[in-house]
Amino acid sequence: MEDSIFTKIINREIPADIIAENENFIAFLDVFPLAKGHTLIVPKKQVDYIFKMDDELLAALHVFSKKVALAIEKTIPCKRIGTAVIGLEVPHTHIHLVPINNVSDIDFSREKLNINKEELFEISQKIKSNL
């Protein structure tokens, strides 16, 4: 299997605004966000489909996501952190964490925000400080 763009981020071949990381997972800001603070949670082991992950790693993925989601919620004003797993655009399991106020805020057919690199970095640093 060819390395996904996420594996290239994990290997530091492509830059990303990393929020959190441990031995199994990494969290970084989506560069095509639906909202400020839109974050991707990615297992370091490249598995194409979330339901092909082993149970222990799948459970740990959600626990890691919870920690990051609570930090995003402290940082970005919103009612909730919506989650989505689509799995079609990149052949590497990932969970989207999106600050939302309405169900339409997590509609992936919406136009994505255009946030410059400096602001993405600033957002990532604020979320990190709330971990």
Buried (B, 14 or more C-beta within 10 A) or exposed (E): EEEBBBBBBBEEEEEBBBBBBEEBBBBBBBBEBBBBBBBBBBBBBBBEEBEEBEEEBBEBBEEBBBBBBEBBBEBBEBEBBBBBEEBEEBBBBBBBBBBBEEEEBBEEEEEEEEBEEEEBEBBBEBBBEBB
